[in-house]
Amino acid sequence: MSTKTADRIKAMRERASALAPQPPAAAPAEAAPAPTPEGDLAAVSAHFGAALDQLVRNRAVQQIPVGQIAPDLRTLPSST
């Protein structure tokens, strides 16, 4: 086999090994802290800025999977 071909094969094997699935990283020893209303407000403020502070103050902020959000059928155009 020529040197050029061998170098290409070696490079392809290196790229393939880099793309191989990696074992998951070790989980942190500490569990995530329980959510608190103050922490929720801080998270919302960090994400959206201070504009929503008054809107979410004294309200529970929850994270839910996107698949559990149903469209409001009243806002969809009719199919007639």
Protein Blocks (a to p, Z undefined) as FASTA:
>chain_A
ZZklmmmmmmmmmmmmmmpccddddddfbdcddddfklmmmmmmmmnojmlmmmmgoiac
ddddfklpccdfklpccfZZ
